[in-house]
Every structure is written in C-alpha cells, then in structure tokens.
Amino acid sequence: MPKSDAAAELAGKMVQTLERLREQGGDAYPPTLARLSVLADPLAPRELAVKALKKKPFAARLLAANKHADSPVALAEDAERLADSPRLVEFILSLLCTPEKRLHPSAKLIGKAAKSLKAAFTAALQRRLTDGSLPATVGVVEVRGKPQLYLRTLPPPAVELSQKLMRTLETLRSQGENAYPLSLKDLITQANSAAGPALVKEATALPPFAGRTLSAAPRDPASPLALTEDRDALLRSAVLLEYAVIAVRKPDHQAVAVTDLKKKVAKPLQAAFEAAVVARIAAEKRSPAVGWLHVKKKPHLFLFADLNLPVQASGGRKPSDSSSNQGADAPRSPVVVDFAAAFGAAFDQLDRQKGSHNIVDLVDLRSAVPVDRGAFDSGLQQLRRAGQYTLSNAEGRHGITAEEREAGLVEEGALLLFASRKTH
C-alpha cells in the first residue's frame, strides 16, 4: 500500500479551495497561505502549507508571492490578479518595515515579490501610486521627489508628528480663542516639545498637517496658524494682530501704521488682514496686548508693553498717607517702567535669592515689578511670545494659598505659578 503524502493531499485540497473562492468573488480571493490552509484542511499543521506549494502536480497550479505563511496565494492563471491584490502590497511591506526602518521605496517592494510576479506587480504598484489607490493600511510620502511607502500602523516619526500636530490643533480649536489660533512654535511645545528642528521641518511639510493648516507667515515659526477652514478667524484674531505689531515695531518706532502691518503676513492674506484690522479699529474691538491711537488722522497700533506706565514706587500698591512724608496735596512723582527690563531685573534678583534654580513664583514677581495686573499680564505674555520666558504649573503642590492662586495664571485648567527664563 503506497504511503500517503500529507503535503500532496493538502496541495490538492488547496487548489480546490482556491477555485471555489475565485468563483465566490469578493475580497476573499486571493487569500493568505495560512488562511487557505485552514479553509482547505483545518487540522493540517501550519508548516505543511509551505511544503504543499512544492508538491506536483499541484505546484504548477499554485502561485504564492513568497514562501511565507502570510503570503497571498492564487491560482497560477491568476498571476495578474494576485499582482494587483491590495493584500500583496500589505504583505510585502510588512516584511520590510521595522521600527528602525519604516520607509521603503517601491523598488524594495518589487524586489521581495516572486520572480514570476515582478513585471505585473511593478505595473500594478505604479498604477496604485499614480491614482492614489493604495490599500488603506499603507501610506506614502515623497522623499527627495520619490515615493516612499510605510505601514500606517508603523508611521515614520515625521508622519507621526504631523498627525499629532493636527490632533493637538483640533483640540486647541475646541478650547476657544484664548488657545487658538497659536504659533507653530507654541503648537510644537504642546504636541511634542522634544521634537528637533529637522523633524519639525519634515513633519510640517507632510500631510495631514501640510494640507490642512494655514500659516500667516509660513517661514516664521512664531507666526500664528490655524486650520485652513478657519482662515477668516485667523485674520481677525488678536494673536495675529499682536504678532504683526511685534514684527513691525522697533525700539525707536513703537507705533505702526495699519498699512505697514500687512507686510508681515503672506501676500495672499495681506489685503484681507488689512481689512480685518481696519474693521477691528472701527468696531473698537479691544485686544489684550495691542492698542491704537491716531496720528494725523490715521490709526497707529502699539503694544501696551511698550508704554511707560506711571505707577507708585511701592510695587503697584498706593502708599497710605500715614506712610508718606509728602503733604496731602503734594504732587507725586511717577515711576516710569520698561516692563521687559524691570521683569528681567526682578527675576534675576529673586532667582539669586532662591538659589539660582531658574524658577521664580509669580507672587514675588508681581510684588517686585511696579505695574498693575493688566500691564503685568500683558507684558509677561509678550515676553513668553518672544520666547524669553516660560510658565509652569503648581502640579504636585499642596496647600496653595489664596495669594498664590490670585497671582497665578489659569491656562487650559492648570494654574501657572512659576516663571523660568528660556535658555538658547
């Protein structure tokens, strides 16, 4: 009695199963080799399927992309259908992609296909790249003008960051105008503060970020940006007005005309931005950081932080008559304050007193800088936007006093209580 050949028996069943699947239609054909083996004989050992591919006479009827259990397999006469299968692209890419190497050119994929499939697979892959019909599980980016493919479950760092930037931007939009629009620099800080300049440059040039965002001045990371559908909101925003004034003003020319502001935004936005500024002034819609006055009947805009504010020398608190050596009717001499200089000097002094750890609480700073709360908050915001200081929250601290709560700034639900100078 001839000895039975389990691999040959399985091969015969596999051919019959493929014929049945092809007749049924749908995306079940071509299946993977492992799936075909289970359908043909649920009890067959997994490794027997690979041996079955070589068994005559059935080997001539079976065509696999690769000798691997997850390889798609079809009847030999369906070579072109196998080559055009989305499952084949996914399979070959899964062989190539690793956490260390996530991007691959089409030539690498073609090289992994069975010799008998290379020509048809080359044509099919090129067509998919051209008409954008890659499987949903596969992504593509251009690197030096050439397409590079990746698995969406294992995106390259730049693609991953691009996606994270979009998610963060959409979250910030939902939080209202105090959080959005914002600069790319601030967005990076919130999405992934550890991202280096090269990674940021690559990520912002890739979809989804590149296709769905609009920057007022694309070459400047300090420029405000928003989602493309929020173009009008960006142009009307207080943050863009503040950005433009900061960009135009000079230490010896601190009030700027409306017509000069538009030069600091991208040309396609200039006319609409100028119109938005004119409308803001006409409606007397105030900005937290920017004011305006008329010079020869034309509006000029300035930063509140540039004002030399007359205040009492006691740190903003008016001294009582009993503590003053002046008569009740004697005029008081105001102290003029350059906020940036005053804040910097106070920060340095307080930081030295506390051991030079580059962290000072806002209670002490408010007391040391002689301006009122509005001017302090506006001036500090200017310094933060200029990249000179950052604020951190009181997380982990217990027993926050009423004075500390009053001195802090609440942003995104967190009480920011400590200032640190940025080091470059």
Secondary structure, 3 states (H helix, E strand, C coil): CCCCCHHHHHHHHHHHHHHHHHHHCCCCCCCEHHHHHHHHCCCCCCCHHHHHCCCCCHHHCEEECCCCCCCEEEEHHHHHHHHCCHHHHHHHHHHHCCCCCCCEEHHHHHHHCCHHHHHHHHHHHHHHHHHCCCCCCEEEEEECCEEEEEECCCCCHHHHHHHHHHHHHHHHHHCCCCCCCEEHHHHHHHHHCCCCHHHHHHHHCCCCHHHHEEECCCCCCCCEEEEHHHHHHHHHCHHHHHHHHHHHCECCECCEEHHHHHHHCCHHHHHHHHHHHHHHHHCCCCCCCEEEEEECCEEEEEEHHHCCCCECCCCCCCCCHHHCCCCCCCCCCCECCCHHHHHHHHHHHHHHHCCCCCCEEHHHHHHHCCCCHHHHHHHHHHHHHCCCEEEEECCCCCCCCHHHHHHCEEECCEEEEEEEECCC
